[in-house]
Amino acid sequence: MKQHDKPMSGMAYEKLQEAIEDWEKGELAQFVARQPETKTGYKTASGLPLKRVYTALDGNDTPLDDIGLPGRYPYTRGPYPTMYRGRLWTMRQIAGFGTGADTNERFKYLIANGQTGLSTDFDMPTLMGYDSDHPMCVGEVGREGVAVDTLNDMEALFDGIDLTKISVSMTINPTAWILLAMYVALAENRGYDLNDLSGTIQNDILKEYIAQKEWIYPVRPSMRIVRDTIVYSARNMRRYNPINISGYHISEAGATSLQETAFTMANAIAYIDEVTKAGVDVDEFAPRLAYYFVSQADFLEEVAKFRAVRRVYAKILKERFGAKKPESMRLRFHCQTAAATLTKPQHKVNIIRTAFQALAAVLGGAQSLHTNGLDEAFAIPTEEAMKLALRTQQVIADETNLTSVIDPLGGSYCVESLTTEMERRIFAILDEVDGMGGTIKAIEDGWFQKEIADSAYDYALRKADGERPVIGVNKYVEEDEKPDIEIHPFDPETERRQIANLRQTREQRDSSKVSNLLEKLKKIAGDEDENIMPVTIDLVKAGASMGEIVEALREIWGTYRETPVI
């Protein structure tokens, strides 16, 4: 690294170094002798060491080109030149419960209160590819998200909502391609141009094997499905994000912020490898890859994390994959405040936690943000809790004036130092994964799973002994607290109504056509060079249910059983 590439050089560097040494021997030593610091070994939640004070010396290892400018490689300071001065982040509160018609009402409520993007949560049967009338689904239909069995449910979900005017995110993974097929079919039935649709399916199956544990098929055929959705979308839906590569669930499973970002980048590398091996140029699809991170409690580390992962991603795409388009190297991400930090004791404190986590996401340059409801430790949030969470974002956007300045913490000695250290450690983990044979091999060997389990256990110990304070849980505890909270009600009639809708669809469709298409699906599944999306779109248009499509492929590919990690 050349000396002139550094923020400081020459005499100024030496003069500051002398001043710090003099301060440590003088004022600092005298003060600490009278009043010692409260603990030793200060560090971030990920274990990065924290110095007592940061100066220009701490930024001296970072070339000025690595800090850069907004909208310019390596995008440390943001993916776009104007950031929030030109357009605010999308305010995307997640919603999903009951039937499609039930969630449709919540969508319209949120839109009326200023939400600028929709985010959809699905129930467990939908996530796992079971129809609502399957014996495994008793008691789960519409409970933790919206139930979707057929295209009719998708039509009810977005009834009266112009999908060309609002971005729609769908949190779904093993069955993501079927939901995308339904979304495409709905758009085509309405006469939309697919290139006018914006939004994303999560579709990140690797993080399921690593952390969230919602899968159907073995790893390699699941990767083929992801490949097919990316290729189809790149060639037919120019504004749509066919995957949202997610660190959020990795974090919620117990990973540190460092592991969250490094493991997400490892997954990204695996997906990009998969698609490029199919003969698709990286610049054809990389501009529409999207990302999803959590904003945790360690404020400065979180801001540094977001800045570091943008820089890491830009370098990976340019140096490893040979991307040439600037938009291929720009990491764009959705962020959610941390559900794992929400508590039942003193639940109103969750409002404060969420506000600071949202602030860190904004200072880190998020393109989209979900803020959790104060009652989510109890149940699906109520309308009032959702509105308050949305208002939290609106206060940051409209009252703090933060959006007037791009990357306002850029240049902070502390933040820049943490950004560079986070980048260095992310690349070190990626080198370790490469040394094991890549992401899929590391998943099959249980390496990621063990790393997360160890981190989760370490955090549990630190929380138990009070080293990691949690207000209301292990500090400032109110022993006789009796929560006074209204929670979202569950309609016991949901399952009956949903199953009735499903059976009506089966009665009205051409069953012979569905059977023929299911056979075609199985044939295409056996040919690696074929894309699975077009036949899936034909199937949902013909009235096939999600469960029928999933079971047809289970006959071909089987299921996945994880090797336990101890």
Rosetta blueprint (number, residue, H / E / L):
1 M L
2 K L
3 Q H
4 H H
5 D H
6 K L
7 P L
8 M L
9 S L
10 G H
11 M H
12 A H
13 Y H
14 E H
15 K H
16 L H
17 Q H
18 E H
19 A H
20 I H
21 E H
22 D H
23 W H
24 E H
25 K H
26 G H
27 E H
28 L H
29 A H
30 Q H
31 F H
32 V H
33 A H
34 R H
35 Q L
36 P L
37 E L
38 T L
39 K L
40 T L
41 G L
42 Y L
43 K E
44 T L
45 A L
46 S L
47 G L
48 L L
49 P E
50 L L
51 K L
52 R L
53 V L
54 Y L
55 T L
56 A H
57 L H
58 D H
59 G H
60 N L
61 D L
62 T L
63 P L
64 L H
65 D H
66 D H
67 I H
68 G L
69 L L
70 P L
71 G L
72 R L
73 Y L
74 P L
75 Y L
76 T L
77 R L
78 G L
79 P L
80 Y L
81 P L
82 T L
83 M H
84 Y H
85 R H
86 G L
87 R L
88 L L
89 W L
90 T E
91 M E
92 R L
93 Q L
94 I E
95 A E
96 G L
97 F L
98 G L
99 T L
100 G H
101 A H
102 D H
103 T H
104 N H
105 E H
106 R H
107 F H
108 K H
109 Y H
110 L H
111 I H
112 A H
113 N L
114 G L
115 Q L
116 T L
117 G E
118 L E
119 S E
120 T E
121 D E
122 F E
123 D L
124 M H
125 P H
126 T H
127 L H
128 M H
129 G L
130 Y L
131 D L
132 S L
133 D L
134 H L
135 P H
136 M H
137 C H
138 V L
139 G L
140 E L
141 V L
142 G L
143 R L
144 E L
145 G L
146 V E
147 A L
148 V L
149 D L
150 T L
151 L H
152 N H
153 D H
154 M H
155 E H
156 A H
157 L H
158 F L
159 D L
160 G L
161 I L
162 D L
163 L L
164 T L
165 K L
166 I L
167 S E
168 V E
169 S E
170 M E
171 T E
172 I L
173 N L
174 P L
175 T L
176 A H
177 W H
178 I H
179 L H
180 L H
181 A H
182 M H
183 Y H
184 V H
185 A H
186 L H
187 A H
188 E H
189 N H
190 R H
191 G L
192 Y L
193 D L
194 L H
195 N H
196 D H
197 L L
198 S L
199 G E
200 T E
201 I E
202 Q L
203 N L
204 D L
205 I L
206 L H
207 K H
208 E H
209 Y H
210 I H
211 A H
212 Q H
213 K L
214 E L
215 W L
216 I L
217 Y L
218 P L
219 V H
220 R H
221 P H
222 S H
223 M H
224 R H
225 I H
226 V H
227 R H
228 D H
229 T H
230 I H
231 V H
232 Y H
233 S H
234 A H
235 R H
236 N H
237 M L
238 R L
239 R L
240 Y E
241 N E
242 P L
243 I E
244 N E
245 I E
246 S E
247 G L
248 Y H
249 H H
250 I H
251 S H
252 E H
253 A L
254 G L
255 A L
256 T L
257 S H
258 L H
259 Q H
260 E H
261 T H
262 A H
263 F H
264 T H
265 M H
266 A H
267 N H
268 A H
269 I H
270 A H
271 Y H
272 I H
273 D H
274 E H
275 V H
276 T H
277 K H
278 A L
279 G L
280 V L
281 D L
282 V H
283 D H
284 E H
285 F H
286 A H
287 P H
288 R H
289 L E
290 A E
291 Y E
292 Y E
293 F E
294 V E
295 S E
296 Q L
297 A L
298 D L
299 F H
300 L H
301 E H
302 E H
303 V H
304 A H
305 K H
306 F H
307 R H
308 A H
309 V H
310 R H
311 R H
312 V H
313 Y H
314 A H
315 K H
316 I H
317 L H
318 K H
319 E H
320 R H
321 F L
322 G L
323 A L
324 K L
325 K L
326 P H
327 E H
328 S H
329 M H
330 R L
331 L L
332 R L
333 F E
334 H E
335 C E
336 Q E
337 T E
338 A L
339 A H
340 A H
341 T H
342 L L
343 T L
344 K L
345 P L
346 Q L
347 H L
348 K L
349 V H
350 N H
351 I H
352 I H
353 R H
354 T H
355 A H
356 F H
357 Q H
358 A H
359 L H
360 A H
361 A H
362 V H
363 L H
364 G L
365 G L
366 A L
367 Q L
368 S E
369 L E
370 H E
371 T L
372 N L
373 G L
374 L L
375 D L
376 E L
377 A L
378 F L
379 A L
380 I L
381 P L
382 T L
383 E H
384 E H
385 A H
386 M H
387 K H
388 L H
389 A H
390 L H
391 R H
392 T H
393 Q H
394 Q H
395 V H
396 I H
397 A H
398 D H
399 E H
400 T L
401 N L
402 L H
403 T H
404 S H
405 V L
406 I L
407 D L
408 P L
409 L L
410 G L
411 G L
412 S L
413 Y H
414 C H
415 V H
416 E H
417 S H
418 L H
419 T H
420 T H
421 E H
422 M H
423 E H
424 R H
425 R H
426 I H
427 F H
428 A H
429 I H
430 L H
431 D H
432 E H
433 V H
434 D H
435 G H
436 M L
437 G L
438 G L
439 T H
440 I H
441 K H
442 A H
443 I H
444 E H
445 D L
446 G L
447 W H
448 F H
449 Q H
450 K H
451 E H
452 I H
453 A H
454 D H
455 S H
456 A H
457 Y H
458 D H
459 Y H
460 A H
461 L H
462 R H
463 K H
464 A H
465 D L
466 G L
467 E L
468 R L
469 P L
470 V L
471 I E
472 G L
473 V L
474 N L
475 K E
476 Y L
477 V L
478 E L
479 E L
480 D L
481 E L
482 K L
483 P L
484 D L
485 I L
486 E L
487 I L
488 H L
489 P L
490 F L
491 D L
492 P L
493 E L
494 T H
495 E H
496 R H
497 R H
498 Q H
499 I H
500 A H
501 N H
502 L H
503 R H
504 Q H
505 T H
506 R H
507 E H
508 Q H
509 R L
510 D L
511 S H
512 S H
513 K H
514 V H
515 S H
516 N H
517 L H
518 L H
519 E H
520 K H
521 L H
522 K H
523 K H
524 I H
525 A H
526 G L
527 D L
528 E L
529 D L
530 E L
531 N L
532 I L
533 M H
534 P H
535 V H
536 T H
537 I H
538 D H
539 L H
540 V H
541 K H
542 A L
543 G L
544 A L
545 S L
546 M H
547 G H
548 E H
549 I H
550 V H
551 E H
552 A H
553 L H
554 R H
555 E H
556 I H
557 W H
558 G L
559 T L
560 Y L
561 R L
562 E L
563 T L
564 P L
565 V L
566 I L
